[in-house]
Amino acid sequence: MNSELCRKALEKVGNPNVLVNCISRRVRQLNSGGGASSRPLVTGTETMGAADIALTEIVEDKMSWEPVPETQLVETTGRKRKRS
């Protein structure tokens, strides 16, 4: 993986954990080999690996992400089941 692409992509995403998840998902899509989602969204990828392609897509705003809104936690009543 190109360290310069990693740095630029991290500036766009902000959270390294989210970046890893985005790149991982996109690499799986690129390696699957079926359908339109497995084609690179950028040109000039003949000499690039799948991770570099995914990073380039993020840097060039071809791929985006959005955070999932925090869900409210559901409280349990704390009751235990009775044994039969």
N, CA, C and O atoms as a CHARMM CRD file, in Angstrom:
* protein
*
  336
    1    1 MET  N      0.83600  -1.18200   0.00000 PROA 1      0.00000
    2    1 MET  CA     0.00000   0.00000   0.00000 PROA 1      0.00000
    3    1 MET  C      0.87900   1.24300   0.00000 PROA 1      0.00000
    4    1 MET  O      1.93500   1.28300   0.63100 PROA 1      0.00000
    5    2 ASN  N      0.43500   2.21000  -0.69200 PROA 2      0.00000
    6    2 ASN  CA     1.14200   3.47200  -0.81600 PROA 2      0.00000
    7    2 ASN  C      0.87000   4.31500   0.43800 PROA 2      0.00000
    8    2 ASN  O     -0.28200   4.62400   0.74000 PROA 2      0.00000
    9    3 SER  N      1.91300   4.67900   1.15300 PROA 3      0.00000
   10    3 SER  CA     1.74100   5.42700   2.40300 PROA 3      0.00000
   11    3 SER  C      1.19100   6.83700   2.16300 PROA 3      0.00000
   12    3 SER  O      0.48400   7.37900   3.01300 PROA 3      0.00000
   13    4 GLU  N      1.51100   7.42600   1.01900 PROA 4      0.00000
   14    4 GLU  CA     0.99000   8.76100   0.69500 PROA 4      0.00000
   15    4 GLU  C     -0.51800   8.70000   0.47700 PROA 4      0.00000
   16    4 GLU  O     -1.24700   9.58600   0.92200 PROA 4      0.00000
   17    5 LEU  N     -0.98900   7.65900  -0.20500 PROA 5      0.00000
   18    5 LEU  CA    -2.42900   7.48400  -0.38900 PROA 5      0.00000
   19    5 LEU  C     -3.12600   7.24400   0.94500 PROA 5      0.00000
   20    5 LEU  O     -4.22200   7.75500   1.17600 PROA 5      0.00000
   21    6 CYS  N     -2.49800   6.47500   1.81700 PROA 6      0.00000
   22    6 CYS  CA    -3.06800   6.21800   3.14900 PROA 6      0.00000
   23    6 CYS  C     -3.24000   7.52200   3.92700 PROA 6      0.00000
   24    6 CYS  O     -4.27100   7.75100   4.55800 PROA 6      0.00000
   25    7 ARG  N     -2.22500   8.35900   3.87100 PROA 7      0.00000
   26    7 ARG  CA    -2.28000   9.63000   4.60600 PROA 7      0.00000
   27    7 ARG  C     -3.38900  10.52600   4.05800 PROA 7      0.00000
   28    7 ARG  O     -4.14800  11.12100   4.82400 PROA 7      0.00000
   29    8 LYS  N     -3.48000  10.61900   2.73800 PROA 8      0.00000
   30    8 LYS  CA    -4.50300  11.47000   2.13000 PROA 8      0.00000
   31    8 LYS  C     -5.91000  10.93900   2.41400 PROA 8      0.00000
   32    8 LYS  O     -6.82500  11.71200   2.69600 PROA 8      0.00000
   33    9 ALA  N     -6.07500   9.62300   2.33700 PROA 9      0.00000
   34    9 ALA  CA    -7.38800   9.01900   2.60700 PROA 9      0.00000
   35    9 ALA  C     -7.77600   9.20800   4.06700 PROA 9      0.00000
   36    9 ALA  O     -8.94700   9.43300   4.37300 PROA 9      0.00000
   37   10 LEU  N     -6.81000   9.11700   4.96600 PROA 10     0.00000
   38   10 LEU  CA    -7.09300   9.31500   6.38500 PROA 10     0.00000
   39   10 LEU  C     -7.51800  10.75100   6.66000 PROA 10     0.00000
   40   10 LEU  O     -8.35400  10.98900   7.53100 PROA 10     0.00000
   41   11 GLU  N     -6.95600  11.71100   5.93000 PROA 11     0.00000
   42   11 GLU  CA    -7.38900  13.10100   6.07100 PROA 11     0.00000
   43   11 GLU  C     -8.85400  13.25600   5.66700 PROA 11     0.00000
   44   11 GLU  O     -9.58600  14.03700   6.27600 PROA 11     0.00000
   45   12 LYS  N     -9.28500  12.51700   4.64400 PROA 12     0.00000
   46   12 LYS  CA   -10.67800  12.59000   4.18500 PROA 12     0.00000
   47   12 LYS  C    -11.62900  11.93500   5.17100 PROA 12     0.00000
   48   12 LYS  O    -12.68200  12.48800   5.48900 PROA 12     0.00000
   49   13 VAL  N    -11.25600  10.75300   5.65500 PROA 13     0.00000
   50   13 VAL  CA   -12.14800   9.96700   6.50600 PROA 13     0.00000
   51   13 VAL  C    -12.06800  10.42700   7.95600 PROA 13     0.00000
   52   13 VAL  O    -13.10000  10.59100   8.60600 PROA 13     0.00000
   53   14 GLY  N    -10.88000  10.63400   8.46500 PROA 14     0.00000
   54   14 GLY  CA   -10.71500  11.14100   9.81800 PROA 14     0.00000
   55   14 GLY  C    -10.46900  10.08000  10.87500 PROA 14     0.00000
   56   14 GLY  O     -9.69700  10.31800  11.80400 PROA 14     0.00000
   57   15 ASN  N    -11.08700   8.93700  10.76900 PROA 15     0.00000
   58   15 ASN  CA   -10.95200   7.88300  11.76800 PROA 15     0.00000
   59   15 ASN  C    -10.26600   6.68700  11.11800 PROA 15     0.00000
   60   15 ASN  O    -10.77100   6.15300  10.13000 PROA 15     0.00000
   61   16 PRO  N     -9.11300   6.25000  11.65600 PROA 16     0.00000
   62   16 PRO  CA    -8.39500   5.13800  11.02200 PROA 16     0.00000
   63   16 PRO  C     -9.19100   3.83300  11.02500 PROA 16     0.00000
   64   16 PRO  O     -9.05200   3.02700  10.10500 PROA 16     0.00000
   65   17 ASN  N    -10.01900   3.61500  12.04400 PROA 17     0.00000
   66   17 ASN  CA   -10.82100   2.39200  12.08200 PROA 17     0.00000
   67   17 ASN  C    -11.85600   2.37700  10.96100 PROA 17     0.00000
   68   17 ASN  O    -12.07900   1.34200  10.33200 PROA 17     0.00000
   69   18 VAL  N    -12.47600   3.50300  10.71500 PROA 18     0.00000
   70   18 VAL  CA   -13.45600   3.60600   9.63200 PROA 18     0.00000
   71   18 VAL  C    -12.75300   3.42800   8.29000 PROA 18     0.00000
   72   18 VAL  O    -13.28400   2.77500   7.39200 PROA 18     0.00000
   73   19 LEU  N    -11.57100   4.00000   8.15200 PROA 19     0.00000
   74   19 LEU  CA   -10.81300   3.86000   6.91000 PROA 19     0.00000
   75   19 LEU  C    -10.49300   2.39900   6.62500 PROA 19     0.00000
   76   19 LEU  O    -10.65700   1.93800   5.49500 PROA 19     0.00000
   77   20 VAL  N    -10.04400   1.67500   7.62800 PROA 20     0.00000
   78   20 VAL  CA    -9.72700   0.25700   7.45200 PROA 20     0.00000
   79   20 VAL  C    -10.95900  -0.51500   7.01300 PROA 20     0.00000
   80   20 VAL  O    -10.87900  -1.35800   6.11900 PROA 20     0.00000
   81   21 ASN  N    -12.10700  -0.23200   7.63800 PROA 21     0.00000
   82   21 ASN  CA   -13.32800  -0.93200   7.26900 PROA 21     0.00000
   83   21 ASN  C    -13.76500  -0.61000   5.84300 PROA 21     0.00000
   84   21 ASN  O    -14.18900  -1.50000   5.10500 PROA 21     0.00000
   85   22 CYS  N    -13.66500   0.65200   5.45800 PROA 22     0.00000
   86   22 CYS  CA   -14.02900   1.04900   4.08400 PROA 22     0.00000
   87   22 CYS  C    -13.12500   0.38100   3.05600 PROA 22     0.00000
   88   22 CYS  O    -13.60100  -0.15500   2.05600 PROA 22     0.00000
   89   23 ILE  N    -11.83300   0.41500   3.30400 PROA 23     0.00000
   90   23 ILE  CA   -10.87300  -0.17200   2.37800 PROA 23     0.00000
   91   23 ILE  C    -11.07600  -1.68400   2.29300 PROA 23     0.00000
   92   23 ILE  O    -11.03900  -2.26000   1.20600 PROA 23     0.00000
   93   24 SER  N    -11.28800  -2.31400   3.42600 PROA 24     0.00000
   94   24 SER  CA   -11.48500  -3.76300   3.45100 PROA 24     0.00000
   95   24 SER  C    -12.70400  -4.18200   2.63500 PROA 24     0.00000
   96   24 SER  O    -12.64600  -5.13400   1.85700 PROA 24     0.00000
   97   25 ARG  N    -13.79800  -3.46400   2.82100 PROA 25     0.00000
   98   25 ARG  CA   -15.02400  -3.78200   2.07900 PROA 25     0.00000
   99   25 ARG  C    -14.82300  -3.57600   0.57400 PROA 25     0.00000
  100   25 ARG  O    -15.24900  -4.39700  -0.23800 PROA 25     0.00000
  101   26 ARG  N    -14.17400  -2.47900   0.21900 PROA 26     0.00000
  102   26 ARG  CA   -13.97100  -2.18300  -1.20200 PROA 26     0.00000
  103   26 ARG  C    -13.01300  -3.18900  -1.85200 PROA 26     0.00000
  104   26 ARG  O    -13.22000  -3.58100  -3.00000 PROA 26     0.00000
  105   27 VAL  N    -11.97500  -3.60600  -1.13200 PROA 27     0.00000
  106   27 VAL  CA   -11.04000  -4.60500  -1.66000 PROA 27     0.00000
  107   27 VAL  C    -11.77700  -5.91600  -1.91600 PROA 27     0.00000
  108   27 VAL  O    -11.53800  -6.57000  -2.93100 PROA 27     0.00000
  109   28 ARG  N    -12.67200  -6.30800  -1.00600 PROA 28     0.00000
  110   28 ARG  CA   -13.46700  -7.51900  -1.22700 PROA 28     0.00000
  111   28 ARG  C    -14.32800  -7.38800  -2.47600 PROA 28     0.00000
  112   28 ARG  O    -14.46100  -8.33900  -3.24600 PROA 28     0.00000
  113   29 GLN  N    -14.91500  -6.20200  -2.67800 PROA 29     0.00000
  114   29 GLN  CA   -15.72100  -5.98500  -3.87700 PROA 29     0.00000
  115   29 GLN  C    -14.87400  -6.07400  -5.13500 PROA 29     0.00000
  116   29 GLN  O    -15.28200  -6.69600  -6.11600 PROA 29     0.00000
  117   30 LEU  N    -13.70300  -5.45900  -5.11400 PROA 30     0.00000
  118   30 LEU  CA   -12.83700  -5.46900  -6.29300 PROA 30     0.00000
  119   30 LEU  C    -12.33700  -6.87900  -6.60500 PROA 30     0.00000
  120   30 LEU  O    -12.17100  -7.23200  -7.77200 PROA 30     0.00000
  121   31 ASN  N    -12.10000  -7.67100  -5.58800 PROA 31     0.00000
  122   31 ASN  CA   -11.58800  -9.02300  -5.78300 PROA 31     0.00000
  123   31 ASN  C    -12.67300 -10.03800  -6.11500 PROA 31     0.00000
  124   31 ASN  O    -12.36200 -11.15300  -6.53200 PROA 31     0.00000
  125   32 SER  N    -13.93700  -9.67500  -5.94000 PROA 32     0.00000
  126   32 SER  CA   -15.01700 -10.63400  -6.17500 PROA 32     0.00000
  127   32 SER  C    -15.15000 -10.99900  -7.64500 PROA 32     0.00000
  128   32 SER  O    -15.52000 -12.12700  -7.96800 PROA 32     0.00000
  129   33 GLY  N    -14.85600 -10.07400  -8.53300 PROA 33     0.00000
  130   33 GLY  CA   -14.83700 -10.37600  -9.95000 PROA 33     0.00000
  131   33 GLY  C    -16.18300 -10.44800 -10.63500 PROA 33     0.00000
  132   33 GLY  O    -16.25200 -10.89500 -11.78000 PROA 33     0.00000
  133   34 GLY  N    -17.24300 -10.03300  -9.99600 PROA 34     0.00000
  134   34 GLY  CA   -18.54000 -10.10300 -10.65000 PROA 34     0.00000
  135   34 GLY  C    -19.30900  -8.80800 -10.51700 PROA 34     0.00000
  136   34 GLY  O    -19.30200  -8.17400  -9.46100 PROA 34     0.00000
  137   35 GLY  N    -19.97400  -8.41600 -11.59400 PROA 35     0.00000
  138   35 GLY  CA   -20.83200  -7.23700 -11.54200 PROA 35     0.00000
  139   35 GLY  C    -20.09200  -5.92700 -11.66300 PROA 35     0.00000
  140   35 GLY  O    -18.86500  -5.87800 -11.74500 PROA 35     0.00000
  141   36 ALA  N    -20.88000  -4.86100 -11.67100 PROA 36     0.00000
  142   36 ALA  CA   -20.32800  -3.52000 -11.85500 PROA 36     0.00000
  143   36 ALA  C    -19.55000  -3.04300 -10.64300 PROA 36     0.00000
  144   36 ALA  O    -18.66100  -2.20300 -10.78400 PROA 36     0.00000
  145   37 SER  N    -19.85600  -3.55600  -9.44300 PROA 37     0.00000
  146   37 SER  CA   -19.16500  -3.07600  -8.24500 PROA 37     0.00000
  147   37 SER  C    -17.72500  -3.56900  -8.17600 PROA 37     0.00000
  148   37 SER  O    -16.94700  -3.08300  -7.35500 PROA 37     0.00000
  149   38 SER  N    -17.35900  -4.52800  -9.02600 PROA 38     0.00000
  150   38 SER  CA   -15.99500  -5.03900  -8.97800 PROA 38     0.00000
  151   38 SER  C    -15.05800  -4.30400  -9.93400 PROA 38     0.00000
  152   38 SER  O    -13.87600  -4.63700 -10.02300 PROA 38     0.00000
  153   39 ARG  N    -15.57600  -3.31500 -10.64200 PROA 39     0.00000
  154   39 ARG  CA   -14.73200  -2.52500 -11.54400 PROA 39     0.00000
  155   39 ARG  C    -14.21300  -1.29200 -10.80900 PROA 39     0.00000
  156   39 ARG  O    -14.95400  -0.66100 -10.05500 PROA 39     0.00000
  157   40 PRO  N    -12.95100  -0.94900 -11.02200 PROA 40     0.00000
  158   40 PRO  CA   -12.41000   0.26800 -10.39000 PROA 40     0.00000
  159   40 PRO  C    -13.13200   1.51400 -10.88800 PROA 40     0.00000
  160   40 PRO  O    -13.51900   1.60000 -12.05300 PROA 40     0.00000
  161   41 LEU  N    -13.30400   2.47300  -9.99100 PROA 41     0.00000
  162   41 LEU  CA   -13.96300   3.73100 -10.32700 PROA 41     0.00000
  163   41 LEU  C    -12.97300   4.78300 -10.80500 PROA 41     0.00000
  164   41 LEU  O    -13.36900   5.89900 -11.13900 PROA 41     0.00000
  165   42 VAL  N    -11.68900   4.43800 -10.84100 PROA 42     0.00000
  166   42 VAL  CA   -10.63900   5.35000 -11.29700 PROA 42     0.00000
  167   42 VAL  C     -9.90800   4.70900 -12.46700 PROA 42     0.00000
  168   42 VAL  O     -9.97800   3.49700 -12.67000 PROA 42     0.00000
  169   43 THR  N     -9.21000   5.53300 -13.22700 PROA 43     0.00000
  170   43 THR  CA    -8.46500   5.01900 -14.38000 PROA 43     0.00000
  171   43 THR  C     -6.99500   4.84800 -14.02900 PROA 43     0.00000
  172   43 THR  O     -6.52000   5.37100 -13.02100 PROA 43     0.00000
  173   44 GLY  N     -6.29000   4.12000 -14.86000 PROA 44     0.00000
  174   44 GLY  CA    -4.85000   3.93200 -14.66200 PROA 44     0.00000
  175   44 GLY  C     -4.52500   2.98400 -13.53400 PROA 44     0.00000
  176   44 GLY  O     -3.58500   3.22500 -12.77600 PROA 44     0.00000
  177   45 THR  N     -5.27800   1.91500 -13.40700 PROA 45     0.00000
  178   45 THR  CA    -5.10600   1.00300 -12.28000 PROA 45     0.00000
  179   45 THR  C     -4.35900  -0.27600 -12.65600 PROA 45     0.00000
  180   45 THR  O     -4.33500  -1.22300 -11.86900 PROA 45     0.00000
  181   46 GLU  N     -3.75400  -0.32200 -13.83100 PROA 46     0.00000
  182   46 GLU  CA    -3.10900  -1.53800 -14.29800 PROA 46     0.00000
  183   46 GLU  C     -1.99100  -2.00800 -13.36800 PROA 46     0.00000
  184   46 GLU  O     -1.80200  -3.21100 -13.18500 PROA 46     0.00000
  185   47 THR  N     -1.25900  -1.07900 -12.79000 PROA 47     0.00000
  186   47 THR  CA    -0.12100  -1.44600 -11.94300 PROA 47     0.00000
  187   47 THR  C     -0.42300  -1.31600 -10.45600 PROA 47     0.00000
  188   47 THR  O      0.48000  -1.43900  -9.62900 PROA 47     0.00000
  189   48 MET  N     -1.68100  -1.06800 -10.10700 PROA 48     0.00000
  190   48 MET  CA    -2.05000  -0.86600  -8.70100 PROA 48     0.00000
  191   48 MET  C     -2.66900  -2.12400  -8.11700 PROA 48     0.00000
  192   48 MET  O     -3.29900  -2.91200  -8.82100 PROA 48     0.00000
  193   49 GLY  N     -2.47700  -2.29600  -6.81800 PROA 49     0.00000
  194   49 GLY  CA    -3.15500  -3.36400  -6.10900 PROA 49     0.00000
  195   49 GLY  C     -4.55800  -2.91900  -5.72400 PROA 49     0.00000
  196   49 GLY  O     -4.91000  -1.75000  -5.88000 PROA 49     0.00000
  197   50 ALA  N     -5.35400  -3.85000  -5.22200 PROA 50     0.00000
  198   50 ALA  CA    -6.74100  -3.54900  -4.87100 PROA 50     0.00000
  199   50 ALA  C     -6.83400  -2.49900  -3.75700 PROA 50     0.00000
  200   50 ALA  O     -7.71200  -1.63800  -3.79500 PROA 50     0.00000
  201   51 ALA  N     -5.94800  -2.56300  -2.78200 PROA 51     0.00000
  202   51 ALA  CA    -5.97700  -1.59300  -1.68400 PROA 51     0.00000
  203   51 ALA  C     -5.63400  -0.18900  -2.18400 PROA 51     0.00000
  204   51 ALA  O     -6.25400   0.78800  -1.76400 PROA 51     0.00000
  205   52 ASP  N     -4.64800  -0.08700  -3.07900 PROA 52     0.00000
  206   52 ASP  CA    -4.29400   1.21900  -3.64000 PROA 52     0.00000
  207   52 ASP  C     -5.43300   1.78100  -4.48300 PROA 52     0.00000
  208   52 ASP  O     -5.66500   2.99000  -4.48500 PROA 52     0.00000
  209   53 ILE  N     -6.14600   0.91300  -5.19700 PROA 53     0.00000
  210   53 ILE  CA    -7.29300   1.36800  -5.98000 PROA 53     0.00000
  211   53 ILE  C     -8.35900   1.92600  -5.04400 PROA 53     0.00000
  212   53 ILE  O     -8.91800   2.99200  -5.29900 PROA 53     0.00000
  213   54 ALA  N     -8.64200   1.20500  -3.95800 PROA 54     0.00000
  214   54 ALA  CA    -9.65200   1.65700  -3.00400 PROA 54     0.00000
  215   54 ALA  C     -9.24700   2.97500  -2.34900 PROA 54     0.00000
  216   54 ALA  O    -10.08300   3.86200  -2.17400 PROA 54     0.00000
  217   55 LEU  N     -7.98400   3.11000  -1.99000 PROA 55     0.00000
  218   55 LEU  CA    -7.50500   4.36000  -1.39500 PROA 55     0.00000
  219   55 LEU  C     -7.61600   5.51400  -2.39400 PROA 55     0.00000
  220   55 LEU  O     -8.01700   6.61700  -2.02400 PROA 55     0.00000
  221   56 THR  N     -7.26700   5.26700  -3.63900 PROA 56     0.00000
  222   56 THR  CA    -7.36100   6.29900  -4.67300 PROA 56     0.00000
  223   56 THR  C     -8.80800   6.72900  -4.86900 PROA 56     0.00000
  224   56 THR  O     -9.08200   7.91200  -5.06700 PROA 56     0.00000
  225   57 GLU  N     -9.73200   5.78200  -4.81500 PROA 57     0.00000
  226   57 GLU  CA   -11.14200   6.11400  -4.96100 PROA 57     0.00000
  227   57 GLU  C    -11.61200   7.03200  -3.83200 PROA 57     0.00000
  228   57 GLU  O    -12.41400   7.93800  -4.06200 PROA 57     0.00000
  229   58 ILE  N    -11.12600   6.80500  -2.63600 PROA 58     0.00000
  230   58 ILE  CA   -11.49400   7.68400  -1.52000 PROA 58     0.00000
  231   58 ILE  C    -10.86600   9.05800  -1.70100 PROA 58     0.00000
  232   58 ILE  O    -11.53900  10.07300  -1.51800 PROA 58     0.00000
  233   59 VAL  N     -9.59100   9.10400  -2.05600 PROA 59     0.00000
  234   59 VAL  CA    -8.88600  10.37700  -2.22400 PROA 59     0.00000
  235   59 VAL  C     -9.52600  11.21700  -3.31800 PROA 59     0.00000
  236   59 VAL  O     -9.63500  12.43500  -3.18000 PROA 59     0.00000
  237   60 GLU  N     -9.95400  10.57500  -4.40800 PROA 60     0.00000
  238   60 GLU  CA   -10.55300  11.30100  -5.52800 PROA 60     0.00000
  239   60 GLU  C    -12.06700  11.46400  -5.38600 PROA 60     0.00000
  240   60 GLU  O    -12.73500  11.84500  -6.34700 PROA 60     0.00000
  241   61 ASP  N    -12.60600  11.18800  -4.22700 PROA 61     0.00000
  242   61 ASP  CA   -14.03900  11.33200  -3.91900 PROA 61     0.00000
  243   61 ASP  C    -14.93100  10.50000  -4.83400 PROA 61     0.00000
  244   61 ASP  O    -16.06100  10.89600  -5.11800 PROA 61     0.00000
  245   62 LYS  N    -14.44800   9.37400  -5.28900 PROA 62     0.00000
  246   62 LYS  CA   -15.26300   8.44700  -6.08000 PROA 62     0.00000
  247   62 LYS  C    -16.04200   7.50900  -5.16200 PROA 62     0.00000
  248   62 LYS  O    -17.04800   6.92300  -5.56300 PROA 62     0.00000
  249   63 MET  N    -15.56700   7.37900  -3.94000 PROA 63     0.00000
  250   63 MET  CA   -16.21300   6.52500  -2.94900 PROA 63     0.00000
  251   63 MET  C    -16.36300   7.35700  -1.68300 PROA 63     0.00000
  252   63 MET  O    -15.44400   8.07500  -1.29100 PROA 63     0.00000
  253   64 SER  N    -17.50600   7.25900  -1.05700 PROA 64     0.00000
  254   64 SER  CA   -17.71000   8.02700   0.16400 PROA 64     0.00000
  255   64 SER  C    -18.27300   7.11900   1.24600 PROA 64     0.00000
  256   64 SER  O    -18.57400   5.95100   1.00200 PROA 64     0.00000
  257   65 TRP  N    -18.40600   7.65400   2.40400 PROA 65     0.00000
  258   65 TRP  CA   -18.97100   6.92700   3.53200 PROA 65     0.00000
  259   65 TRP  C    -19.75200   7.91800   4.37200 PROA 65     0.00000
  260   65 TRP  O    -19.53600   9.12700   4.28900 PROA 65     0.00000
  261   66 GLU  N    -20.64300   7.40700   5.16600 PROA 66     0.00000
  262   66 GLU  CA   -21.35300   8.26600   6.10300 PROA 66     0.00000
  263   66 GLU  C    -21.50400   7.51600   7.41200 PROA 66     0.00000
  264   66 GLU  O    -21.76400   6.31300   7.41600 PROA 66     0.00000
  265   67 PRO  N    -21.34500   8.21000   8.50800 PROA 67     0.00000
  266   67 PRO  CA   -21.42700   7.54400   9.80600 PROA 67     0.00000
  267   67 PRO  C    -22.85800   7.09000  10.10100 PROA 67     0.00000
  268   67 PRO  O    -23.82800   7.74400   9.71700 PROA 67     0.00000
  269   68 VAL  N    -22.95900   5.97500  10.77900 PROA 68     0.00000
  270   68 VAL  CA   -24.26300   5.47400  11.19300 PROA 68     0.00000
  271   68 VAL  C    -24.67600   6.24400  12.43700 PROA 68     0.00000
  272   68 VAL  O    -23.88600   6.37200  13.37200 PROA 68     0.00000
  273   69 PRO  N    -25.91700   6.76400  12.46500 PROA 69     0.00000
  274   69 PRO  CA   -26.33000   7.50300  13.65400 PROA 69     0.00000
  275   69 PRO  C    -26.36500   6.59400  14.87500 PROA 69     0.00000
  276   69 PRO  O    -26.70700   5.41400  14.79400 PROA 69     0.00000
  277   70 GLU  N    -26.00400   7.17900  15.99700 PROA 70     0.00000
  278   70 GLU  CA   -25.99900   6.39700  17.22300 PROA 70     0.00000
  279   70 GLU  C    -27.41900   5.99100  17.57200 PROA 70     0.00000
  280   70 GLU  O    -28.34300   6.80300  17.53900 PROA 70     0.00000
  281   71 THR  N    -27.57000   4.74000  17.90200 PROA 71     0.00000
  282   71 THR  CA   -28.88800   4.24600  18.27600 PROA 71     0.00000
  283   71 THR  C    -29.04600   4.32000  19.77500 PROA 71     0.00000
  284   71 THR  O    -28.07400   4.26500  20.52800 PROA 71     0.00000
  285   72 GLN  N    -30.26800   4.44400  20.18600 PROA 72     0.00000
  286   72 GLN  CA   -30.52900   4.48300  21.61900 PROA 72     0.00000
  287   72 GLN  C    -30.46800   3.07000  22.15800 PROA 72     0.00000
  288   72 GLN  O    -30.96400   2.12800  21.54000 PROA 72     0.00000
  289   73 LEU  N    -29.85900   2.94000  23.30700 PROA 73     0.00000
  290   73 LEU  CA   -29.75200   1.63500  23.92600 PROA 73     0.00000
  291   73 LEU  C    -31.08700   1.26300  24.54700 PROA 73     0.00000
  292   73 LEU  O    -31.76000   2.10300  25.14400 PROA 73     0.00000
  293   74 VAL  N    -31.45800   0.02500  24.40600 PROA 74     0.00000
  294   74 VAL  CA   -32.69100  -0.46700  24.99000 PROA 74     0.00000
  295   74 VAL  C    -32.34000  -1.08300  26.33800 PROA 74     0.00000
  296   74 VAL  O    -31.50900  -1.98700  26.42400 PROA 74     0.00000
  297   75 GLU  N    -32.97800  -0.58700  27.37800 PROA 75     0.00000
  298   75 GLU  CA   -32.71000  -1.10800  28.71500 PROA 75     0.00000
  299   75 GLU  C    -33.52400  -2.36400  28.95600 PROA 75     0.00000
  300   75 GLU  O    -34.69200  -2.44900  28.57800 PROA 75     0.00000
  301   76 THR  N    -32.89600  -3.32400  29.58200 PROA 76     0.00000
  302   76 THR  CA   -33.61600  -4.53700  29.94500 PROA 76     0.00000
  303   76 THR  C    -34.18200  -4.37500  31.34400 PROA 76     0.00000
  304   76 THR  O    -33.71500  -3.54300  32.12100 PROA 76     0.00000
  305   77 THR  N    -35.18700  -5.17100  31.65800 PROA 77     0.00000
  306   77 THR  CA   -35.83500  -5.04800  32.96100 PROA 77     0.00000
  307   77 THR  C    -35.04000  -5.71600  34.05800 PROA 77     0.00000
  308   77 THR  O    -35.26000  -5.43600  35.23600 PROA 77     0.00000
  309   78 GLY  N    -34.12600  -6.58900  33.70000 PROA 78     0.00000
  310   78 GLY  CA   -33.31500  -7.23300  34.70600 PROA 78     0.00000
  311   78 GLY  C    -33.96900  -8.47900  35.31400 PROA 78     0.00000
  312   78 GLY  O    -33.41200  -9.09200  36.22500 PROA 78     0.00000
  313   79 ARG  N    -35.15100  -8.85200  34.80900 PROA 79     0.00000
  314   79 ARG  CA   -35.81300 -10.04100  35.33000 PROA 79     0.00000
  315   79 ARG  C    -35.12300 -11.28000  34.78700 PROA 79     0.00000
  316   79 ARG  O    -34.71100 -11.32400  33.62800 PROA 79     0.00000
  317   80 LYS  N    -35.00600 -12.26400  35.62800 PROA 80     0.00000
  318   80 LYS  CA   -34.41200 -13.52600  35.21600 PROA 80     0.00000
  319   80 LYS  C    -35.51200 -14.52300  34.92400 PROA 80     0.00000
  320   80 LYS  O    -36.59000 -14.46200  35.51500 PROA 80     0.00000
  321   81 ARG  N    -35.24500 -15.42300  34.03000 PROA 81     0.00000
  322   81 ARG  CA   -36.18900 -16.47200  33.71800 PROA 81     0.00000
  323   81 ARG  C    -36.21100 -17.50600  34.83500 PROA 81     0.00000
  324   81 ARG  O    -35.18700 -17.80300  35.45000 PROA 81     0.00000
  325   82 LYS  N    -37.36800 -18.03400  35.07500 PROA 82     0.00000
  326   82 LYS  CA   -37.49100 -19.09400  36.05500 PROA 82     0.00000
  327   82 LYS  C    -37.13900 -20.42100  35.40800 PROA 82     0.00000
  328   82 LYS  O    -37.48400 -20.67500  34.25400 PROA 82     0.00000
  329   83 ARG  N    -36.47100 -21.23600  36.13800 PROA 83     0.00000
  330   83 ARG  CA   -36.14800 -22.57100  35.65500 PROA 83     0.00000
  331   83 ARG  C    -37.36200 -23.45300  35.75000 PROA 83     0.00000
  332   83 ARG  O    -38.13000 -23.34200  36.70500 PROA 83     0.00000
  333   84 SER  N    -37.55300 -24.30700  34.80700 PROA 84     0.00000
  334   84 SER  CA   -38.69600 -25.22400  34.83600 PROA 84     0.00000
  335   84 SER  C    -38.37500 -26.49100  35.55900 PROA 84     0.00000
  336   84 SER  O    -39.22900 -27.37000  35.67400 PROA 84     0.00000
